[in-house]
Amino acid sequence: MPHDPFNDPAGRYRVLVNDLGEHSLWPSFAAVPAGWSTELDDADRATCLAHLNRQQTTPTDPTDPSRRVEQRNV
């Protein structure tokens, strides 16, 4: 069976996030894909999974007008 770097318990990982607030577990050795940024860098798999579990929320669209903060003239 080939080695799967996404499921290596001894591997080093990072947690990525995109503009929609979606998170991903990513091997530390791999380049961060376009449109994603690093939220947690170079940690063991268990630490990254715990971080992901804390970040889980109901998916929402950040461009949804109902989520915008109303600006007020002061």
Secondary structure, 3 states (H helix, E strand, C coil): CCCCCCCCCCCEEEEEEECCCCEEEEECCCCCCCCEEEEEEEEEHHHHHHHHHHHCCCCCCCCCHHHCCCCCCC
